[in-house]
Amino acid sequence: MSEAPSDIEALIALMARLPGLGPRSARRAVLHLVKKRGQLLTPLAQAMARVGETARECLRCGNIGAADICEICRSEKRATGEICVVEDVADLWAMERGQAFRGRYHVLGGTLSALDAVGPEDLRIPQLIDRLAEENIREVILALNATVDGQTTAHYIAEQIEGTGIAVTSLAQGVPIGGELDYLDDGTIGAALRARKAF
Amino acid sequence: MATLAVTQLQLSHFRSHRRLSLELGGRPVAVYGPNGAGKTNLIEAVSLLSPGRGLRRASADELSRRPEALGWRIGATVTGPGGLHEIDTRAEAGRPRETRIDGKAMPQVALGRVVRMLWLVPSMDRLWIEGADGRRRFWDRMTMSFDPDHGEAVLAYEKAMRERNRLLKDMVRDPAWYGALEAQMADSGARIVAARQAALQRVMAAQEAAPTDFPISALSALSPEDDPADRSEDLADRLARGRARDMAAGRTLSGPHRADLGAVFTAKGVPAAQCSTGEQKALLISLILANARALAEDTGAAPVLLLDEVAAHLDEGRRAALFDELCALKAQTWMTGTGADLFTDLRDRAERLEVTERGGESVVTRHG
């Protein structure tokens, strides 16, 4: 016999498919929602329905917004001639939290992976190349993960842009702010040393 | 000189060992008992305190005690020049292996920075006469003992190569995609070649720097015969020029993944593959000892050594010489053998563990 009514079991099964949640934590979360029906469950259901209705991918950069063209792409202030290429929308949001970059973004939607059958045509690389001329881009900043797939994708994009006169840069790698050298791995220390700058 | 040693070892549901708790000093450890009692299982557990799949190259699931198959755990305290570290490595049934060092989740490669370890097992007896894979693995372990980051370079290279091989098999003809992967392979490949070469030089120098009763060999890097590429060429260029040939073969034919380790018995001028079985074993022991001496000089402590069934294959004189060299190195060496008499020459210089089997379970008894 099931522990919870089938509707709730179905909700638990759905929640358990979310990143960071397993069957147990999903069960706890659903139980909490049911207990806090007025304060949490109903507003959450309404908010999810609204997001389900309005959320869409920006046709230009791939960001998630409420319109066909997202706020960043619509803003003239963000037309700085710099475009930051990221793997995923979560990376874009992380960059925005830092408030250090005031240009525009381009979300690839993944990285090249022959083993996972993800090729250039599966990513938004052709759209990126089109944008370079359309938006008078002077610099492409590659903010991709320091993994083999991330760096392969970075090399691929750099090769596509080569010869256009557009600068291609990548994020620095090294000591994080507030980081202690003693806790860094040897590779990161090596990268930081190679990228040292005048004090 | 400091000693790098496993000073505490706990096993839970690891192969034939249901539960085991040992306290050890830094002395050699003689493990003896009848065939099938669980001696090699014990030193295999120690081998998993270093990166990789251990001395039997087993998957996480294979290490679980049967029939329960609940998963397994190895806990250890390691002391050395870098201080004391607590290692916990385990796998629950059907789950991948997890490793914690001093309570923090770490990737396996981090173990290489805490425990330097070398081993010699009976399956390596045919190392010089079988395929290059085994020799390359032996060479990479030797290299990783000097440069723990070598493992990461190998993983990055292999990942990029697997991707390239997939493109080759699928007959993809996108030069930019190949170029991007080949740039990755060239970068990690250059690090692999340099680290392997440095390790060779270091071991050869250590062989000649100290008197030893074991034969000396001249080591060299070899290329396979079907890789005719100009080796002075940059790897990225070599890979780019070899794309058509590689596509026909469906795999990457050039690069450090195809390198081989050559050894020549110096005193006779004969390649290791043509030496007698006993000489081949002695050459391997000699290399392990030289590697350990070099590490002791470089890091301030000899590595942990695991020598499975090594004593039985040596005559009495050689065996005594091996024990003397190991004790002089101050290396915590775990040795297995079927009888206590094999370790008589160690006298009080070793800890003795007798392993027997009772009701399908290994029982470890300490004798001094």
Interface residues (C-beta under 8 A of the other chain):
Chain A: L112 S113 A114 L115 G119 P120 V148 D149 Q151 T152 T153 A154 H155 Y156 E159 Q160 D185 D186 G187
Chain B: A110 R113 P148 D149 E152 A156 K159 A160 R162 E163 R164 R166 L167 D170 V172 D174 A176 W177 G179 A180 L181 A183 Q184
